[in-house]
């Protein structure tokens, strides 16, 4: 991949895609192309084919996806499986048809079985049943891995699949209905602090940038309190503010700073080919985990965020709500052997994401 190679980043406005664009620019790549959803609907097969025929990208980072946390996965099951299948089918197939030299497909570690041995090695794929709460998304991503493998084997393409762990960082999604656990906790605990301090200017500033179900900075206090209560930010019976968190807080999760994930993706695109991962693994296991190999309990993560945000209220873990998968730790041995490892730990990362979020207010 040369500095002037034509590179298409699908999903450039999202958490993953924006980080990849920044990483490429920092490393001197100058010929990046992208399209917003309004400019190119990746679910539209004809539109995608026309785009590839016209632009003829040499390299593709497929970071576009329909994503969300446990609530969104449970609510929009059809959207998750249809949207992700269509996006990846269209982009991968058009990459083959129009001679893309190399494609990097980004999935998720939710592809692994619910009770996969920990840490999860690539060979655990398809060995037992999936976690039901995110099954549609996982099935779509597994299909993407298999599509890349199948096109490589049949057509001689060079399509690589990487499976990042839970990501967080600049341009994350803080929509409380659809966000993942870490950005959701950051926002809820931030709002909890504002409510505890009765700082309505800060609450309205937050809602100006990120309305919740149509409730924004112009809504009255009763309306705002109602929507905050729905999402677990409320005044408790003792007068202290309470932030409700789904589940027991006991599940363990691994988190990777998104900009480091992007650096790993660019590294793989530059240095790793399909033949490199196929020669040492059964064909079923040619994807690559990207993670830290470190984990933290959700309860400990919530308390870490609470301390960094400066929230003096209470955290309430609602055990009537689902926990999701109890543990999801990646084995990063393959990536380590290929020459890349992370640097930013969870303490530093949470400080960085809260600073970024605060600056956006």
Protein Blocks (a to p, Z undefined) as FASTA:
>chain_A
ZZkbccddehklmmklmmmmmmmmmnopabbcdddfklocfklmklmmmmmmmnopabdc
dfbccdddfklmmmmmmmmmmmmmmmmmmmmmmmmmnopabdcddddfklpcfklccddd
fklgokbccdfklmmmmmmmmmmmmmmmmmmmmnopacddddddddddehiafbfklmcf
klmmmmmmmmmmmmmnopaklmmmmmmmmcgehiafkbcfklmmmmmmmnopacdfkopa
cdddehjhlaccddddfklmmmmmmmmmmmpcfklmmmmpcfklmcccddehpacdfklm
mmmmmmmnopabdcdddfkbcebjfbdcddfklmmmnopacfbdfklmmmmmmmmmmmmZ
Z
